[in-house]
C-alpha cells in the first residue's frame, strides 16, 4: 500500500481524510502486482492476457523487455506468473530492484530527461530482441516514462542532443503528443521500432497508460504501436513551442521531412502482423477505485472526466467552478460529494521554481476554492513534473494572501508556497504511473 508522508497532519479534517483515502486507493489500484495478477495468468501452455489467449506450445523462447516507471513491478509480477518459462529479459526503470536472482534484468535509467545509463539499457534490449524468430514470444512491458528511459538515439543524434531538445520542450509546456512526435523521430526504438526489431516474433504489449485517451502510439512513444506522426509533425512541434534544437536535430528532422529518411512504420506495415497490445491499467483504473472509497464513506461520487488536460492553473478554475455549483445549486450532484478527475495537465515554467502541474493546479484552485471544498491533486507515480513530490492537498484556508500565492504561481514556485504551509503530498516512487488523479471533496 502506498505510504503518504505526514498523513496524520495532513488529514486534519474529515474532507482532507477522505481526499487522502481516495488518493491512496487510486494509486494502489494501479500498482503492477495487483493489475498483472488480475490480467495475466498461465494455464498449462495457454497464456491469458486480458481477453486474449496465446498458445505457448509453439514457443521456444519467452523474452520480456521494456521500460517505464512501472516496469520493475510488472517484471516482478510476470516472474511470479511465468517463472522459469521466461528465458531472458531486461527492463529499464528509474528505481530498479537490487536483487540479483531476477530472470528479467533490472537496469537503471532516468526520467524525464534521458541519460547515458538509459542508452546502455536500451542497447541491452536490442541485444535480447535482435535474434528473435517466429518461435519467440516477446512480452513488451510499456509503461509511462518509458520514452525518456529508453532513449536509443538515431544515427547522427547524440544523447546530449536528445537531452537538450527534451529539456526545452518540457520547459515550454509541450503536451505529450508533440513531445513524443519529436522523440520518435530522433530514436530507433520508439514509434514502432521495438516491433520492427522483434519481427517476426509474436509480440504482446503489456501497457500501463499515462496518456489521455490511451493512444498506443503515445504511451512511452509507442515502441510496439504503429505511428502516424511524421518528421514534419516533429518540426511543427518545435516551431509551435518556440524550441530551437541542436543543429543535428534540425538537420535530421528536415532531411526526414524532405523524404531522405524512412518514416516510422505505419499500421499496414507487416512488422505489426504478429503484434497485439493490451492496456492493463490507465487513469480510469485509479479514478474507479477512488470512486468506490468515496461512496463507501457516504459521499455521492461523480467522475468529471478522466481526460482533463491543458495548462494546470487554467484547468483548476473549472474544478473550482464545479465546487461552487455543487454548493450553490446542488448540480451536478448534491453535497456531500466527491468529484474525481484524471488526465494530464501541463505547466509552462516561467520562473525559478520547479513547476509541477499538480502543485500549480492545487495552488491556483486554492486561491478561489469556496468554504467547504477540499482538493487533492497528485501524479500517481509520486513525482509531479520535475519535483520530488506527488502533489498537494488544499482547501479554502490554504491561501491567506492571494497576491503572494499568485506571485508564487508566476515564479513557477507553487511547491515553495505549499511546502511552507505543510500541505505537500509526498509518497516517494509509487511503482506505477497512470497519470494524474484529482479528488475534489465538497462537504
N, C-alpha and C positions, 0 to 999 in steps of 0.2 A: 504494500500500500504506500502511496506517495506520502511523504512527510512534509508538512508545512512549518517552516521555522517560525518560532514565536507565535504559534497559532493561538495559544491561550490569551495572549494580549490582544491579538487581532480580533478575536471573537468576543468583543465586549458587549454586543447586543444580540438579540435574537436574530435580527436580519443579517448581521455580519456572520453569525454562526451558520446560518442556513446557506449563505453565499459560499462560504468556505467548504461546507459539506458537499454542495453541488460541484464545486471545482474539483475536489478530491475524487468524487465518484466519476466525473467525466474523464479525468486523466487515467484513473485506474482501469476504466473500461477499455481503454485503447492500448493498454500495456501488451507487448507481444506475447507473453506467456498465456494470457487469457484469450487473446484473439486467435492465436495459432491452435490452441487446444480446442477451440470451438469450430475451427475452419479446416483443419488438416488432420487426416487420420490414415493409418495404414491397415489394410485388411488383406493379409496374405500378399499376393502380388498385385493388389489394387491400391493405388494411392488416390485418396479422395481429397480434392481441394475445392472448397466451397461446393458448388453443384456439379463439378466435373470429376471424372474418374479417369485415371491413367493406368494402363496395363504395363506393369514392370517386368513381365515375363520376357519381353524382347529387349530389355535394357541391360547392357553390360556394366554401365558405369553411371553413377549419380554424382554430379558436381554441383555444389551450392556456392554461388558467388554474388557479390553485390555490395551495397553500401548505404549509408544514411544513419540518422540518429537512432533509429530503432533496430538497426541491423544486428547489433550484438544480441539483443533479446530474441529476435527472430531466429538467429542461428542457434541459440541455446534451445529454443522450442523445437526446431527441426531435428536437432540431435536427439532430443527426447523421443520424438515420433519415429525417426528412421534409424537411429543408432548406427551400427556398422555398415548399413547399406549405403551410407554416404562414403564415397571413395576419397573425395578430397573437396576442398573448398576454401574460400577466403572472403572476408568482408572487411570493408574499411569504415571505421566509425570513430567519433571523437573520443570516446571513453572505452577502449577495448578491455575485455576481461583479461586478467593477467594469468589465468590458469593455462597450463601447458598441455593438457590432455584433450584439447578440443580436436574434433575431426575437421572442423571448419576453422581455419586460421583467423585470428583477430588482429587486424592491422590498424594503426592509428592514422587518422587524417585530421584536417582542420576545417572549420566552418565559421563564418560564411565565406572567408577568403581562402582559396586553395593553397596547399603547402607542398613542399618537396616530399614529405612523407606520404601525402595523398597520391602523388605521382608514382612513387615506388609501390604503393599498394595496388594502384591500378595496373601497373606493369605485371604484378603477380597474378592478377585476374586474367590478363591477356595470356599469360603462360598456361594457366589452368584450362582455358576455354579454346585456345587456338587449335588444339588437336582433336576437338570433339567431332564425333561422326554420327551416323544415323542411329547407332545403338547407345547413344549418350543422352541422358536426361539432365538438362541444366535447370536447376532451381535458381531463378534470378530474384534476389532479395532487393527490392527497390523501395526505399523509404525516403521521407522528407529529409533534405540536407544532402542527399546523395550527389547532387550536381556539383557542389563545391568539394565534396570528399573524394570524388572520382574525376580528377581533372584531365589527365591524358591529353596534353596539348597536341594540336595538329602540327603537321610538318611546317616549319618556319616560324612557329609560335613558341615563345619561352614561357616558363612558369611566371616570370616577372610580368610578362605581357598580360597573362590571364589575371594576375593579382591586381594590377593597376586598373584594368578595364572593369573587373568585378567591383572593386572599391568605389570607383567613380559612379557606376550605375546604382549601387546601393545608396550612396550619399545623395544621389539625385532623386531618390524615392521611386526608382523604376519598379513597375509591377512585375510579377514573377514571369509572365509570358514573354515580355520584352527582354528581361534579363536572360531567360533561357534561350531565346532565339539567337542571341549573341553567343552564349556559351556553346550551344550545339554546333555552331559553325567555326568554332575555334578548338574543338576537341574531336577525338576519334571514337570515344565510347558512347557519347550522347546521341540523341536523335536517331535511335535505331541501331547505333553502332555495335552494341553488345549482341543483338540478334544477328547482325551481319557477320560478326566474328564467330559466333557459335554455330551458324548454319553448316551442315544440315541437321544438327541435333534437334531434339524436341526441347523447347524452351518453355518453362512455366514461370510466369512473372507473379511474384507474391508482393503485392503493393500495399503500403501504408500511405494514404494520400494526405498531403498537406496543402493541396491546391483547391481553389474554388471550382466546383463542377467536376472534379475527379478526371480531368483531361489526362489520359495516359501519356500523352506526348510532353506534358509539362511536369509530371511527378519525377523529380530528380533528372529533369531534362530528357525523359523518355528513352532510356537505353534499350528497351525491348519493344518500343512502340514506333509505328510509322510517324514521320514528321512532315508536316505540310508547310512549315516555315522555310524561308529562303534566305540566301545571302542578302538579298535586297531588303528583306524584313529586318535583318540584323543591322544593316546600315541605317535604316529608318529609325530603329530604336535608339541608336547612338545620337542621331540628329534630334530626335524628339526630346531626349533628356539632356541635351547640351553637353554630351561627353565627347571630348577629343582624345581618341585612344592612341596608344603607341603606333608608330609608323607600320610595324609588321602586321598589326591587327587590321588597320585600314587597308593595307595592300592586299591581304588575303581576302577580306570581305569584298573588296572591289573586283578582284580577279574572279571570285565566285559569281558575283552579280553579272559579270561580263560573259559568263559561260565557260571560263577557263578551268574551273574546278567542278567536280561532280557534286550534285546536291545530295543531301541526306536522303535515305531511302523512303519512298512513298508507300502507300498502303498496298499497291498492286505489285510490289517487289516480291519475288519468290523467297527472299530471306525470311518472310513472315509466314510462309506456308505451314510451318510446324510450331508456331508461337501462339500461346494463349496467355492472357494477363488477367489476374484476379485482384480486385480491390478488396482486401480483407478488413480494413478499417479506414475510416475517414472522419471528418469533422462531426458528422451526424452521430457517429458512434459515441462520442463524448457528450454531445447535446442530449441524446436519448437517455443516457444514464443519469445525467443531471436532472432531467425532467422527472424521472422516477423518484429521485430523492426529494425534489420539491413537493411532489404530490403526496409522498409518504409523510411529509412534515405539515400537511394541511394547507398548502398553498395551491392556488389554481395556476398550473404552468401553461406557458404559451411559447411556442418556437417562433420568434420573429423572422429569422432567416438563418440558414447555415452558410450564406454566401455574401455576407457584408464585406465590402472592400472599399477602397478609396483612401483619401487622406484621413488619418486616425482622428484628428481633432475635429474634423467636419462630420464624420460618421457618428462621433459621440453625441452630437446635438440631436440626432434622430432618436437615440435612446432616451435622452432627457425628455424629448417631446412625448415619447410613449409613456414615460413615468408620469408626466404632467396630465396626460389624457386619462390614464387609469385613475388617478386621484380625483380629477375634476368631473368625469362623466361615466366612469366605470367601463370605458371602452379601451381596448378590445376585450377586456375581461375585468371582473371585479377584484378589488383588493380584499384580502392579502393575495398577492400574485407574484409569480416569478416569471420574468420574461428572459428567454435564452436566445443567444445568437452565436454564430461562428463565422468563419471566413478568414480573410487576411487583409487587415488594414496596412497602410504603408506610412512612412514618415519621410518628409524632406528635411534633412539635417540642415539647420540654419545657423547654429551657434557652436558653442564649445562643449555641449553636453553629449551624452551617448545615444540620444534619441530613444528608441524603443516604442513601437506602435501601441502596445498595451498601456504603457505608462502615460503616453500622450493622450490616449483615449480616456483613461481614467481621470487625469487631471482636467482635461477640457470639460468632461462631464461634471466633475465635482464643483466647478465654478457655478454651474447652472442647476444642479440637482435640487428638486424640491425636498422639503422636510418629509421624512418617512420613506425615502428612497435610498437604497444602498446598491453599489455596483462593484462587482469583482471582474477584473479583466486579466486573463493570463494567456501566455503561449504554452500550449500543452507540453512542449519539450523542456520547459523550465528555463529557457533562455530567450528573453524578449529582445529581439534585434541584436545589437552588439553588447547589451548589458549582461550582468551576471545574475539577473533576477527574472522571475516568471511574469510578474505584473504587479498589480496593486489592488487594494480594497478601499473604496472611498464612499463617503456619504456627504450630506449637506454640511456637516460640521468639519469636514477636512480642510476647507479653504476659509481662512479668516480674513484674508486680504486679497481680493480679486486681482488687483493691479500686480501684486507680487507674483501670483500664480501665472498670470498672463505673461509676465516678464520671463518666468522660467520656461514657459512654452516657447516663447520667442527665441530663447537661447538653447532650445532642444535639451533642456535640463529638467525634465519632469521628474526624473529619479532623484535628483538633488533635493527638489522641493518635497516630494512624497517621502523620501527617506528621513528627512528631518522631522516629519510628523508620524513616523513609525507605522506607516500603512503599506509598506512594500511587502509583496508576497515573494518569498524565497523558498524554492523547492529543491534546488540543485538539479542536475540532469535527471529527467524522469524515465528515460529509456524508451520514450515514444515520441511521436511527432505527427499530430493530426490537425495542425493549425490552431487558431485562437479559439478561446472559449470565454464568453461573457455571460455573467449572471446578474440580472437586474431584479432586486427584491423590492417590492412596494408593499409596505405594511398597511 
